[in-house]
Amino acid sequence: MQAQGHALHDANYNGELGGPTDVGYGKASSSGTFGQGGNAWEWNDAVIDGSSRGMRGGSSGSVNDNLASSNRSNYDPSNEYCDIGFRVASVPEPTSVVLAMVASGLLLIRRQR
C-alpha cells in the first residue's frame, strides 16, 4: 500500500508526505495497525487543564521527538485542525474474554478424559 504516491514509510512526520494522509498509510506495525506514528495528533481521555485535553502521537508536521510515547501535548477540543483527530479501536468486552477462557478450559478437560 502506498500513501499518495509516496514510498512506504513507518511514520508520517516532519512534512515528509506533505500533510496528513488517508487511513492505512505506510507499513504495518508489529500489532498489525497502520499509521501509528505522526499523521495526526490523537486525542486521549486526559483532562490537562480546564477544557484542555491530552493528545499523543505527533502529526505530519511534527519533529521526530513528538512521536515518542513519552511525549504528550494538549489543546482545547473546541478548535478544529486537520492534524488533530482520534483513533477508533475495538476492544473485546470482558464477558466475551471470560467466556472464551471458560470454553477453552472445558475443551481441555474434555480432551483429558
C-alpha positions as a Markdown table, in Angstrom:
| # | Residue | x | y | z |
|---|---|---|---|---|
| 1 | Met | 0.0 | 0.0 | 0.0 |
| 2 | Gln | 1.3 | 3.4 | -0.8 |
| 3 | Ala | 0.3 | 6.8 | 0.6 |
| 4 | Gln | -0.5 | 9.4 | -2.1 |
| 5 | Gly | 2.2 | 8.1 | -4.5 |
| 6 | His | 5.0 | 8.0 | -1.9 |
| 7 | Ala | 7.1 | 5.1 | -0.9 |
| 8 | Leu | 6.2 | 3.1 | 2.2 |
| 9 | His | 7.1 | 4.9 | 5.4 |
| 10 | Asp | 7.0 | 3.8 | 9.1 |
| 11 | Ala | 5.7 | 7.2 | 10.1 |
| 12 | Asn | 4.3 | 10.4 | 8.6 |
| 13 | Tyr | 6.1 | 13.4 | 10.3 |
| 14 | Asn | 8.3 | 16.4 | 9.6 |
| 15 | Gly | 6.4 | 17.2 | 6.4 |
| 16 | Glu | 7.8 | 14.1 | 4.7 |
| 17 | Leu | 4.5 | 13.2 | 3.0 |
| 18 | Gly | 3.3 | 16.8 | 2.6 |
| 19 | Gly | 0.5 | 16.6 | 5.1 |
| 20 | Pro | -2.0 | 14.1 | 6.7 |
| 21 | Thr | -2.7 | 11.0 | 4.6 |
| 22 | Asp | -5.6 | 8.6 | 4.4 |
| 23 | Val | -6.1 | 5.9 | 6.9 |
| 24 | Gly | -3.8 | 2.9 | 6.4 |
| 25 | Tyr | -0.7 | 4.6 | 5.1 |
| 26 | Gly | 2.7 | 3.0 | 5.5 |
| 27 | Lys | 3.9 | -0.3 | 6.9 |
| 28 | Ala | 2.0 | -2.3 | 9.4 |
| 29 | Ser | 3.3 | -2.3 | 13.0 |
| 30 | Ser | 4.1 | -5.5 | 14.9 |
| 31 | Ser | 0.4 | -5.4 | 16.1 |
| 32 | Gly | -0.9 | -5.1 | 12.6 |
| 33 | Thr | -2.0 | -1.4 | 12.8 |
| 34 | Phe | -1.1 | 1.3 | 10.4 |
| 35 | Gly | -0.3 | 5.0 | 10.8 |
| 36 | Gln | 0.7 | 4.9 | 14.5 |
| 37 | Gly | 3.5 | 7.4 | 14.1 |
| 38 | Gly | 2.7 | 11.0 | 13.2 |
| 39 | Asn | 0.0 | 11.8 | 10.6 |
| 40 | Ala | -2.4 | 13.3 | 13.2 |
| 41 | Trp | -2.2 | 14.0 | 16.9 |
| 42 | Glu | -4.7 | 11.7 | 18.6 |
| 43 | Trp | -6.9 | 12.8 | 21.5 |
| 44 | Asn | -6.9 | 10.8 | 24.7 |
| 45 | Asp | -9.0 | 11.0 | 27.8 |
| 46 | Ala | -6.6 | 13.0 | 29.9 |
| 47 | Val | -8.0 | 16.3 | 31.2 |
| 48 | Ile | -5.0 | 18.6 | 31.4 |
| 49 | Asp | -6.3 | 22.0 | 32.5 |
| 50 | Gly | -9.8 | 23.3 | 32.3 |
| 51 | Ser | -11.1 | 22.5 | 28.8 |
| 52 | Ser | -7.7 | 21.4 | 27.5 |
| 53 | Arg | -7.5 | 17.7 | 26.7 |
| 54 | Gly | -4.5 | 15.4 | 26.2 |
| 55 | Met | -3.0 | 14.4 | 22.8 |
| 56 | Arg | -0.3 | 12.0 | 21.8 |
| 57 | Gly | 1.4 | 10.7 | 18.7 |
| 58 | Gly | 2.5 | 13.8 | 16.8 |
| 59 | Ser | 1.3 | 15.0 | 13.4 |
| 60 | Ser | 2.5 | 15.1 | 9.9 |
| 61 | Gly | 4.2 | 18.4 | 10.6 |
| 62 | Ser | 5.8 | 17.3 | 13.9 |
| 63 | Val | 9.5 | 16.7 | 14.6 |
| 64 | Asn | 10.5 | 13.2 | 15.4 |
| 65 | Asp | 10.7 | 13.9 | 19.2 |
| 66 | Asn | 6.9 | 14.3 | 19.2 |
| 67 | Leu | 6.4 | 10.7 | 18.1 |
| 68 | Ala | 7.9 | 9.3 | 21.3 |
| 69 | Ser | 5.4 | 7.5 | 23.5 |
| 70 | Ser | 6.6 | 9.6 | 26.5 |
| 71 | Asn | 5.7 | 12.9 | 24.6 |
| 72 | Arg | 2.4 | 14.5 | 25.5 |
| 73 | Ser | 0.6 | 17.6 | 24.3 |
| 74 | Asn | -2.8 | 19.2 | 24.9 |
| 75 | Tyr | -5.2 | 21.5 | 23.2 |
| 76 | Asp | -8.8 | 22.8 | 23.5 |
| 77 | Pro | -11.0 | 20.3 | 21.7 |
| 78 | Ser | -13.4 | 23.0 | 20.5 |
| 79 | Asn | -10.8 | 24.1 | 18.0 |
| 80 | Glu | -10.5 | 22.2 | 14.7 |
| 81 | Tyr | -7.3 | 21.4 | 12.8 |
| 82 | Cys | -6.6 | 18.9 | 10.0 |
| 83 | Asp | -3.8 | 17.3 | 12.0 |
| 84 | Ile | -5.7 | 16.5 | 15.3 |
| 85 | Gly | -8.1 | 13.6 | 15.5 |
| 86 | Phe | -8.8 | 10.3 | 17.2 |
| 87 | Arg | -8.3 | 6.6 | 16.6 |
| 88 | Val | -11.3 | 4.3 | 16.7 |
| 89 | Ala | -10.4 | 1.0 | 18.2 |
| 90 | Ser | -12.3 | -2.2 | 19.1 |
| 91 | Val | -11.7 | -3.8 | 22.5 |
| 92 | Pro | -13.4 | -7.1 | 23.3 |
| 93 | Glu | -15.9 | -6.9 | 26.1 |
| 94 | Pro | -14.7 | -8.6 | 29.3 |
| 95 | Thr | -17.5 | -11.1 | 29.3 |
| 96 | Ser | -16.5 | -12.4 | 25.8 |
| 97 | Val | -12.9 | -12.9 | 27.0 |
| 98 | Val | -14.2 | -14.7 | 30.2 |
| 99 | Leu | -16.5 | -16.9 | 28.1 |
| 100 | Ala | -13.6 | -17.7 | 25.7 |
| 101 | Met | -11.4 | -18.7 | 28.7 |
| 102 | Val | -14.2 | -20.9 | 30.2 |
| 103 | Ala | -14.8 | -22.6 | 26.8 |
| 104 | Ser | -11.1 | -23.3 | 26.4 |
| 105 | Gly | -10.9 | -24.8 | 29.9 |
| 106 | Leu | -13.9 | -27.0 | 29.2 |
| 107 | Leu | -12.4 | -28.2 | 26.0 |
| 108 | Leu | -9.1 | -29.1 | 27.8 |
| 109 | Ile | -11.0 | -31.0 | 30.5 |
| 110 | Arg | -13.0 | -32.9 | 27.9 |
| 111 | Arg | -9.8 | -33.9 | 25.9 |
| 112 | Gln | -8.1 | -35.2 | 29.1 |
| 113 | Arg | -10.9 | -37.8 | 29.6 |
